Amino acid sequence: MTRQRTFDWEEPTPFRHRAEGKPGLELLQRAIAGEFPPPPMAKLMDIRLCEVERGRAVFVGTPQEFHYNPLGTVHGGYGATLLELDGDVYHIRQLNMVKDGS
């Protein structure tokens, strides 16, 4: 039986442009509030950041059939994506966004 999933996303760069000079924690809180579109990868994987504070970030996601590997278990890439998103959040929290993006 063939299954199909449709995926759409918004341009992710508005976050970067609106982030210039703002504290990372504030940006993440504003993203949770819906002021920025979710990262395309997070939307693709059905993972979202739902809480963030100094020293803590909480992601919510429920693996679905399209996340399975040939053995019928969740593909390791799902967990790796969670780790990578957490790393992104850590770096954004630690830094203020500056004009040159560094």
BELUR-V793175 format. One record per run of one state. SS is the DSSP state (H for helix, E for strand, - for the rest). FROM is the first residue (numbers start at 0). TO is the last residue. If there is no record, write none. Layout:
ss->SS from->FROM to->TO
ss->SS from->FROM to->TO
//
This chain:
ss->- from->0 to->11
ss->H from->12 to->18
ss->- from->19 to->21
ss->E from->22 to->22
ss->H from->23 to->31
ss->- from->32 to->38
ss->H from->39 to->44
ss->- from->45 to->45
ss->E from->46 to->52
ss->- from->53 to->54
ss->E from->55 to->60
ss->- from->61 to->63
ss->H from->64 to->66
ss->E from->67 to->67
ss->- from->68 to->72
ss->E from->73 to->73
ss->- from->74 to->74
ss->H from->75 to->93
ss->- from->94 to->94
ss->E from->95 to->95
ss->- from->96 to->101
//
